[in-house]
Amino acid sequence: MSLSPETLANLATRIDLRKAAVLLVEASSQGMDVLAQVFSGFGAKALLRASSFEEAKEIAHREVLDLVVCEAALKPGEADGYEFAHWLRRSGLEPNAFAPMIVLSSHTSRRNVVRARDCGAHFVVSKPLVPAILLERILWIARTNRIFVNCDSYIGPDRRFQMLGPPADMEGRRSTDLVGELGAARDPNMAQDEIDNLMRPQRVAL
């Protein structure tokens, strides 16, 4: 997906990141430079940088965070971005334990996307990074303002919404609903729209 600079600028005007404290967690110096340039382009001024799980933890203890953007794969042999998300949600740090979190990953298999979701991340954005997609996900987070669920098996944004049945003017199931049994799981990278479908709130009967 490639949007024009004019479209990207229009998106950026919908949210003000100038006073937001954004924690960027990325082990690669080149990757960090790219992230910092992207967020500077979004208007963000307070960029906090961490290259490891431990550095990110230290910043989370010290600073109030408005947004966390974390690379899934950090330094080999150390805790990764998923573990940081899991730790932050259970850290008891207020308000940081509830900060919006986006995980970036070059390996967006269903297993990895589910892992990010279950760690309490709001979204997964696939790499190579497309700034417009990242900004759209930030806008989605800002618009929805979901409550948090805190239970033994999960701490993170609520992914449920009330089952209200089919839309008006439609009887029974939608014609586009899947039917039949799903095949065996496979592990290729998922497209960004597939990731979004897996991460977004799901209908449940309340």
C-alpha positions as CSV (number, residue, x, y, z in Angstrom):
1,M,0.0,0.0,0.0
2,S,1.4,3.4,-1.0
3,L,-0.3,6.6,-0.2
4,S,0.6,10.0,-1.6
5,P,2.3,12.6,0.7
6,E,-0.9,14.6,0.6
7,T,-3.0,11.7,1.9
8,L,-0.4,10.9,4.6
9,A,-0.4,14.6,5.7
10,N,-4.2,14.6,5.8
11,L,-4.1,11.5,8.1
12,A,-1.6,13.2,10.3
13,T,-3.9,16.2,10.9
14,R,-6.4,13.9,12.6
15,I,-4.3,13.3,15.6
16,D,-1.8,15.5,17.5
17,L,1.3,13.6,18.5
18,R,3.4,16.7,19.3
19,K,3.0,16.2,23.1
20,A,2.8,12.4,23.1
21,A,5.6,10.4,24.8
22,V,6.3,7.6,22.3
23,L,8.5,4.7,23.3
24,L,10.2,3.1,20.3
25,V,11.8,-0.3,21.0
26,E,14.1,-1.5,18.2
27,A,17.4,-3.4,18.5
28,S,18.7,-2.3,15.1
29,S,20.2,1.2,14.9
30,Q,19.0,1.4,11.2
31,G,15.5,0.3,12.2
32,M,15.5,2.8,15.0
33,D,16.5,5.6,12.7
34,V,13.6,4.7,10.3
35,L,11.1,4.6,13.2
36,A,12.3,7.9,14.6
37,Q,12.0,9.6,11.1
38,V,8.5,8.2,10.6
39,F,7.3,9.5,14.0
40,S,9.0,12.8,13.5
41,G,7.1,13.0,10.2
42,F,3.9,12.4,12.2
43,G,4.8,15.4,14.4
44,A,6.0,13.5,17.5
45,K,8.6,15.4,19.5
46,A,9.1,13.2,22.6
47,L,10.6,10.0,21.3
48,L,12.0,7.6,23.9
49,R,14.4,5.0,22.4
50,A,15.2,1.6,23.7
51,S,17.3,-1.1,22.0
52,S,16.5,-4.0,24.4
53,F,13.9,-5.4,26.8
54,E,15.8,-4.1,29.8
55,E,16.2,-0.6,28.4
56,A,12.5,-0.5,27.6
57,K,11.6,-1.7,31.1
58,E,13.8,1.0,32.6
59,I,12.1,3.7,30.5
60,A,8.6,2.4,31.4
61,H,9.5,2.7,35.1
62,R,10.8,6.3,34.7
63,E,8.5,7.9,32.1
64,V,4.8,8.2,31.5
65,L,4.1,6.7,28.1
66,D,1.3,7.6,25.6
67,L,2.2,5.0,23.0
68,V,4.6,2.0,22.7
69,V,5.8,0.8,19.3
70,C,7.9,-2.3,19.7
71,E,9.8,-4.6,17.3
72,A,8.9,-8.2,17.9
73,A,12.5,-9.5,17.4
74,L,15.0,-7.8,19.7
75,K,18.5,-8.9,20.6
76,P,19.1,-12.6,20.0
77,G,19.2,-14.6,23.3
78,E,17.3,-11.9,25.2
79,A,13.6,-11.3,25.8
80,D,11.8,-10.1,22.7
81,G,9.0,-7.7,22.0
82,Y,6.2,-10.1,22.8
83,E,7.7,-10.6,26.2
84,F,8.0,-6.9,26.7
85,A,4.3,-6.5,25.9
86,H,3.4,-9.3,28.3
87,W,5.6,-7.8,31.0
88,L,4.2,-4.2,30.6
89,R,0.6,-5.4,30.8
90,R,1.3,-7.2,34.1
91,S,3.7,-4.6,35.5
92,G,1.2,-2.7,37.6
93,L,2.7,0.5,36.4
94,E,0.0,3.2,36.0
95,P,-0.8,4.5,33.5
96,N,1.9,2.7,31.4
97,A,0.4,-0.8,31.8
98,F,-2.5,0.5,29.8
99,A,-0.6,2.4,27.1
100,P,-1.5,1.6,23.5
101,M,0.9,-0.8,22.0
102,I,1.8,-1.7,18.4
103,V,4.1,-4.6,17.6
104,L,6.1,-4.5,14.4
105,S,7.2,-7.7,12.8
106,S,8.8,-9.0,9.6
107,H,7.4,-12.5,10.5
108,T,3.7,-12.2,10.6
109,S,2.7,-15.8,10.7
110,R,-0.7,-16.5,12.3
111,R,1.2,-17.9,15.3
112,N,3.1,-14.7,15.8
113,V,0.1,-12.4,15.3
114,V,-1.9,-14.5,17.8
115,R,1.0,-14.3,20.3
116,A,1.1,-10.5,20.0
117,R,-2.7,-10.3,20.4
118,D,-2.6,-12.6,23.5
119,C,0.2,-10.5,25.0
120,G,-2.1,-7.5,25.0
121,A,-0.9,-5.6,21.9
122,H,-3.5,-3.4,20.2
123,F,-2.2,-4.1,16.6
124,V,0.5,-5.8,14.7
125,V,2.0,-3.9,11.7
126,S,4.0,-5.9,9.2
127,K,7.4,-4.8,8.0
128,P,8.8,-3.4,5.8
129,L,7.0,-0.5,7.4
130,V,4.5,1.6,5.5
131,P,4.0,4.9,7.4
132,A,0.4,5.4,6.3
133,I,-0.6,2.0,7.6
134,L,1.1,2.7,11.0
135,L,-0.6,6.1,11.2
136,E,-4.0,4.5,10.4
137,R,-3.5,2.0,13.2
138,I,-2.7,4.8,15.7
139,L,-5.9,6.6,14.5
140,W,-7.9,3.5,15.1
141,I,-6.6,3.1,18.6
142,A,-7.4,6.8,19.3
143,R,-10.9,6.5,18.0
144,T,-11.9,3.3,19.7
145,N,-10.6,3.9,23.3
146,R,-11.4,0.3,24.3
147,I,-11.6,-0.7,28.0
148,F,-9.0,-3.1,29.4
149,V,-9.7,-6.7,30.5
150,N,-7.7,-8.0,33.4
151,C,-8.1,-11.7,34.2
152,D,-5.8,-14.7,34.9
153,S,-5.3,-15.5,31.2
154,Y,-5.3,-12.1,29.6
155,I,-4.5,-8.4,30.3
156,G,-5.1,-6.0,27.4
157,P,-7.6,-4.2,25.3
158,D,-11.1,-5.7,25.2
159,R,-11.6,-7.5,21.9
160,R,-15.3,-8.2,22.4
161,F,-18.3,-6.2,21.4
162,Q,-22.0,-7.1,21.8
163,M,-23.6,-9.4,19.4
164,L,-26.4,-7.4,17.9
165,G,-27.3,-9.9,15.1
166,P,-27.2,-9.3,11.4
167,P,-27.5,-5.7,10.1
168,A,-30.9,-4.3,9.3
169,D,-32.4,-5.5,5.9
170,M,-30.6,-8.8,6.2
171,E,-32.1,-12.1,7.2
172,G,-30.0,-14.8,8.9
173,R,-26.3,-15.1,8.2
174,R,-24.4,-12.8,5.9
175,S,-23.8,-14.2,2.5
176,T,-20.0,-13.6,2.9
177,D,-19.7,-15.6,6.2
178,L,-17.5,-18.6,6.0
179,V,-19.1,-22.0,6.2
180,G,-17.8,-25.6,6.6
181,E,-14.6,-26.6,8.5
182,L,-11.4,-24.8,8.3
183,G,-8.3,-26.6,7.0
184,A,-5.1,-27.3,8.9
185,A,-3.2,-24.3,10.1
186,R,-0.3,-23.1,8.0
187,D,2.5,-20.7,8.9
188,P,3.1,-18.2,6.0
189,N,3.3,-14.5,6.7
190,M,-0.1,-12.9,6.9
191,A,-1.1,-9.9,4.8
192,Q,-1.8,-6.7,6.8
193,D,-5.5,-6.9,6.3
194,E,-5.5,-10.5,7.6
195,I,-3.5,-9.3,10.6
196,D,-6.1,-6.6,11.3
197,N,-9.0,-9.0,11.0
198,L,-7.3,-11.2,13.6
199,M,-6.5,-8.4,16.0
200,R,-9.7,-6.4,15.9
201,P,-12.6,-7.0,18.3
202,Q,-14.7,-10.0,17.8
203,R,-18.5,-10.5,18.1
204,V,-19.5,-12.3,21.3
205,A,-22.9,-12.9,23.0
206,L,-23.0,-10.8,26.1
